Amino acid sequence: MKPWLSPVLLVILASRCGANVTITTTSLPNGTVNTSYSAVIKASGGCTPYKWTLTSGALPARVTAKVSSTTTSLTLAGTPTTAATYSFTEKVTGCGGGTSQVSYKVVIQATANHVVDLSWKASTSTDVVGYNAYRSLDGATWKKINASTIASTLYSDSTVANSTTYYYAATAVDIYGKESSKTASIKAVVP
């Protein structure tokens, strides 16, 4: 290695580790009692590994936080058991000491107050036997919301929560059980 390269690399690494880490997730979805809840808080910048800390408040009852293997995100998951408004603050610290914290408010409703009805034009192919519906909170991470094919082209999702935005897509399943790629997503804002 060139003798002048070591100081340059040291400066680059030192400036990277001294950079501030930033929590990039600014809000979280609401939920419903006895319905699976999932949300991801993401961070970037600084250097990893990150350390995550709940600095104030409490997560919804029966929802836990798990740090990703890369430490760049914190997944909140579980089945809430108590309807309430939960306020809490998450803090992340980068390996260079930079910190970021964001306060969140999550409302867990006793029951769903809304139903989203999904309908799509049926395929004219004789090879299609049914449809699957998918839901995403971020438009990128999809969750299958009906595990089997359905003959009808209407599907209702009663697990939606107030003040939350969802994205929906559908797939077709042929007579051999092969699933098509997802349709373009449709945005649904639940008031």
HURAVEN-V355275 format. One record per pair of residues at least 12 apart in sequence whose C-alpha atoms are under 10 Angstrom apart, sorted by the first residue. I is the first residue (numbers start at 1). J is the second residue. Records with the same first field share a line. If there is no record, write none. Layout:
# HURAVEN-V355275
I = J ; J
This chain:
# HURAVEN-V355275
13 = 47
14 = 47 ; 96
15 = 46 ; 47 ; 96
16 = 45 ; 46 ; 47 ; 96
17 = 45 ; 46 ; 47 ; 48 ; 94 ; 95 ; 96 ; 97 ; 98
18 = 45 ; 46 ; 47 ; 94 ; 95 ; 96 ; 97 ; 98
19 = 45 ; 46 ; 47 ; 94 ; 95 ; 96 ; 97 ; 98 ; 99
20 = 44 ; 45 ; 46 ; 47 ; 93 ; 94 ; 95 ; 96 ; 97 ; 98 ; 99 ; 100
21 = 43 ; 44 ; 45 ; 46 ; 47 ; 48 ; 50 ; 72 ; 92 ; 93 ; 94 ; 95 ; 96 ; 97 ; 98 ; 99 ; 100 ; 101
22 = 42 ; 43 ; 44 ; 45 ; 46 ; 91 ; 92 ; 93 ; 94 ; 98 ; 99 ; 100 ; 101 ; 102
23 = 41 ; 42 ; 43 ; 44 ; 45 ; 72 ; 73 ; 90 ; 91 ; 92 ; 93 ; 99 ; 100 ; 101 ; 102
24 = 41 ; 42 ; 43 ; 44 ; 45 ; 73 ; 100 ; 101 ; 102
25 = 39 ; 40 ; 41 ; 42 ; 43 ; 73 ; 102 ; 104
26 = 41 ; 42 ; 102 ; 103 ; 104
27 = 39 ; 40 ; 41 ; 102 ; 103 ; 104 ; 105 ; 106
28 = 40 ; 41 ; 76 ; 104 ; 105 ; 106 ; 107 ; 137 ; 164
29 = 104 ; 105 ; 106 ; 107 ; 108 ; 137 ; 138 ; 160 ; 161 ; 162 ; 163 ; 164 ; 165 ; 166
30 = 85 ; 86 ; 105 ; 106 ; 107 ; 108 ; 109 ; 160 ; 161 ; 162 ; 163 ; 164 ; 165
31 = 60 ; 79 ; 80 ; 83 ; 106 ; 107 ; 108 ; 109 ; 110 ; 111 ; 112 ; 159 ; 160 ; 161 ; 162 ; 163 ; 164
32 = 79 ; 80 ; 81 ; 82 ; 83 ; 84 ; 107 ; 108 ; 109 ; 110 ; 111 ; 112 ; 113 ; 159 ; 160 ; 161 ; 162
33 = 60 ; 61 ; 79 ; 80 ; 81 ; 82 ; 83 ; 84 ; 108 ; 109 ; 110 ; 111 ; 112 ; 159
34 = 62 ; 78 ; 79 ; 80 ; 81 ; 82 ; 83 ; 108 ; 109 ; 110 ; 111 ; 159
35 = 78 ; 79 ; 80 ; 81 ; 108 ; 109 ; 110 ; 111 ; 112 ; 159 ; 160
36 = 63 ; 77 ; 78 ; 79 ; 80 ; 159
37 = 60 ; 62 ; 63 ; 64 ; 76 ; 77 ; 78 ; 79 ; 80 ; 108
38 = 63 ; 64 ; 65 ; 75 ; 76 ; 77 ; 78 ; 79 ; 137
39 = 65 ; 74 ; 75 ; 76 ; 77 ; 78 ; 137 ; 138
40 = 65 ; 66 ; 67 ; 68 ; 73 ; 74 ; 75 ; 76 ; 77 ; 137 ; 138
41 = 65 ; 67 ; 72 ; 73 ; 74 ; 75 ; 76 ; 90 ; 102
42 = 68 ; 71 ; 72 ; 73 ; 74 ; 75 ; 92
43 = 71 ; 72 ; 73 ; 74 ; 91 ; 92 ; 93 ; 94 ; 100 ; 101
44 = 71 ; 72 ; 73 ; 92 ; 94 ; 100
45 = 72 ; 94 ; 98
46 = 93 ; 94 ; 95 ; 96 ; 97 ; 98 ; 99
47 = 72 ; 93 ; 94 ; 95 ; 96 ; 97 ; 98
48 = 70 ; 71 ; 72 ; 93 ; 94 ; 95 ; 96
49 = 69 ; 70 ; 71 ; 72 ; 93 ; 94 ; 95 ; 96
50 = 67 ; 68 ; 70 ; 71 ; 72 ; 73 ; 91 ; 92 ; 93 ; 94 ; 95 ; 96 ; 97 ; 98 ; 99
51 = 67 ; 71 ; 72 ; 74 ; 91 ; 92 ; 93 ; 94 ; 95 ; 97 ; 99
52 = 65 ; 66 ; 67 ; 71 ; 72 ; 73 ; 74 ; 90 ; 91 ; 92 ; 93 ; 94 ; 99 ; 100 ; 101
53 = 65 ; 74 ; 89 ; 90 ; 91 ; 92 ; 93 ; 101
54 = 88 ; 89 ; 90 ; 91 ; 92 ; 101 ; 103
55 = 88 ; 89 ; 90 ; 91 ; 92 ; 101 ; 102 ; 103
56 = 87 ; 88 ; 89 ; 90 ; 91 ; 103
57 = 86 ; 87 ; 88 ; 89 ; 90 ; 103 ; 104 ; 105
58 = 86 ; 87 ; 88 ; 89 ; 90
59 = 76 ; 77 ; 80 ; 85 ; 86 ; 87 ; 88 ; 89 ; 104 ; 105 ; 106
60 = 76 ; 77 ; 78 ; 79 ; 80 ; 81 ; 82 ; 83 ; 84 ; 85 ; 86 ; 87 ; 88 ; 105 ; 106 ; 107 ; 108
61 = 78 ; 79 ; 80 ; 81 ; 82 ; 83 ; 84 ; 86 ; 108
62 = 77 ; 78 ; 79 ; 80 ; 81 ; 82
63 = 75 ; 76 ; 77 ; 78 ; 79 ; 80 ; 81
64 = 76 ; 77 ; 78 ; 79 ; 80
65 = 77 ; 78
71 = 92 ; 94
72 = 92 ; 94
73 = 92
74 = 90 ; 92
80 = 108 ; 109 ; 110
81 = 108 ; 109 ; 110
82 = 108 ; 109 ; 110
83 = 107 ; 108 ; 109 ; 110 ; 111
84 = 106 ; 107 ; 108 ; 109 ; 110
85 = 105 ; 106 ; 107 ; 108 ; 109
86 = 104 ; 105 ; 106 ; 107 ; 108
87 = 103 ; 104 ; 105 ; 106 ; 107
88 = 102 ; 103 ; 104 ; 105 ; 106
89 = 101 ; 102 ; 103 ; 104 ; 105
90 = 102 ; 103 ; 104
91 = 103
106 = 163
107 = 161 ; 162 ; 163
108 = 161 ; 162
109 = 160 ; 161 ; 162
111 = 158 ; 159 ; 160 ; 161
112 = 157 ; 158 ; 159 ; 160 ; 161 ; 162
113 = 158 ; 159 ; 160 ; 161 ; 162 ; 190 ; 191
114 = 157 ; 158 ; 159 ; 160 ; 161 ; 162 ; 190 ; 191
115 = 156 ; 157 ; 158 ; 159 ; 160 ; 161 ; 190
116 = 155 ; 156 ; 157 ; 158 ; 159 ; 160 ; 166 ; 168 ; 188 ; 189 ; 190
117 = 154 ; 155 ; 156 ; 157 ; 158
118 = 133 ; 153 ; 154 ; 155 ; 156 ; 157 ; 168 ; 169 ; 170 ; 186 ; 188
119 = 133 ; 152 ; 153 ; 154 ; 155 ; 156 ; 170
120 = 152 ; 153 ; 154 ; 155 ; 169 ; 170 ; 183
121 = 153 ; 154
122 = 151 ; 152 ; 153 ; 154 ; 172
123 = 153 ; 172
125 = 174
126 = 174 ; 175
127 = 172 ; 173 ; 174 ; 175 ; 176 ; 177
128 = 151 ; 172 ; 173 ; 174 ; 175 ; 176 ; 177 ; 178 ; 179 ; 180
129 = 149 ; 150 ; 151 ; 152 ; 172 ; 173 ; 174 ; 175 ; 176 ; 177
130 = 148 ; 149 ; 150 ; 151 ; 152 ; 153 ; 171 ; 172 ; 173 ; 174 ; 175 ; 177 ; 179
131 = 146 ; 147 ; 148 ; 149 ; 150 ; 151 ; 152 ; 153 ; 154 ; 155 ; 170 ; 171 ; 172 ; 173 ; 174 ; 179 ; 180
132 = 144 ; 145 ; 146 ; 147 ; 148 ; 149 ; 150 ; 151 ; 153 ; 155 ; 169 ; 170 ; 171 ; 172 ; 173 ; 179 ; 180 ; 182
133 = 145 ; 146 ; 147 ; 148 ; 149 ; 150 ; 153 ; 154 ; 155 ; 156 ; 157 ; 168 ; 169 ; 170 ; 171 ; 172 ; 182 ; 183
134 = 146 ; 147 ; 167 ; 168 ; 169 ; 170 ; 171 ; 182 ; 183 ; 185
135 = 157 ; 160 ; 166 ; 167 ; 168 ; 169 ; 170 ; 185 ; 186 ; 187
136 = 165 ; 166 ; 167 ; 168 ; 169 ; 185 ; 187
137 = 164 ; 165 ; 166 ; 167 ; 168 ; 187 ; 188
138 = 165 ; 166 ; 167
139 = 165 ; 166 ; 167 ; 168 ; 169 ; 185 ; 186 ; 187
140 = 167 ; 185
141 = 167
142 = 167 ; 168 ; 169 ; 182
143 = 168
144 = 168 ; 169 ; 170
145 = 157 ; 159 ; 168
148 = 173
149 = 171 ; 172 ; 173 ; 174 ; 177 ; 179
150 = 172 ; 173
153 = 170
160 = 188 ; 189 ; 190
161 = 189 ; 190 ; 191
162 = 189 ; 190 ; 191
163 = 189 ; 190 ; 191
164 = 188 ; 189 ; 190 ; 191
165 = 187 ; 188 ; 189 ; 190 ; 191
166 = 185 ; 186 ; 187 ; 188 ; 189 ; 190
167 = 184 ; 185 ; 186 ; 187 ; 188 ; 189
168 = 182 ; 183 ; 184 ; 185 ; 186 ; 187 ; 188
169 = 181 ; 182 ; 183 ; 184 ; 185 ; 186 ; 187
170 = 182 ; 183 ; 184 ; 185 ; 186
171 = 183 ; 184
